[in-house]
Amino acid sequence: MTSEEKIRSAFENKDWQEIKVTDSWQIFKIMAEFVDGFEKLAKIGPCVTIYGSARTAQTHRYYQLAEQCGKLLTDRGYGVITGGGPGIMEAGNKGAHTNGGKSVGLNIELPFEQFHNKYIDHNKLLEFDYFFVRKVMFMKYSQGFVVLPGGFGTMDELFEALTLIQTGKIARFPIVLVGVDYWGGLIDWIKGTMLQKEHNIHEEDLNLFRLVDTAEEAAEHIFRFYDKYVLKPNF
């Protein structure tokens, strides 16, 4: 089905009974994804999620940074969660897996780009149809986020976490942005426009994340946070 055909199909008239039946059955599929995710992830223990682009090549320095982050985190007993795909996600899983640590993949079924990587532990691969269910799993079972350069999906996960922490909907946990060259312009805009010009956030909101340039700095920020605070579920 082409993109145009999908749009036309979405706008086709449906009677109320058809909508009601479809929505009712969809509830059970959503519930099944939540139950499966909760049961599997609750057994894994403290983990840190590594985010970033699925399109990053293995030769790129960001891939190598993500792999190193995975290794450093598992050195201290943390498991690593990723979106389960290629690129930065693969690198994070690879660093954890080759270091003998727990390597978790929360894969999403997409019409392009996404397939699970080979570095996920066979009993720690979860498949999702729904983005919002998958996002709950990231948020609930991660004790920290390490965010490497990525696209819209990476931005989505980053800003949702910042929003939920800012509004007190979940407990605070460390969020580290890795890559000064990549994230610097965004942070300058947040400070200059969002904060100083438009006053849409508070000064202290800038403390919800940390910008670093090395895997060692990223891991150390996570470790220091939990030297001070007790590990616990986010909600």
Secondary structure as UniProt FT lines:
FT   HELIX           3..10
FT   HELIX           16..41
FT   TURN            42..44
FT   STRAND          47..51
FT   TURN            54..55
FT   TURN            58..59
FT   HELIX           61..75
FT   TURN            76..77
FT   STRAND          79..82
FT   HELIX           88..98
FT   TURN            99..100
FT   STRAND          103..108
FT   TURN            118..119
FT   HELIX           122..124
FT   STRAND          125..128
FT   HELIX           131..141
FT   STRAND          145..147
FT   HELIX           152..166
FT   TURN            167..168
FT   STRAND          175..178
FT   HELIX           180..189
FT   HELIX           190..197
FT   HELIX           203..208
FT   STRAND          210..212
FT   HELIX           215..228
//
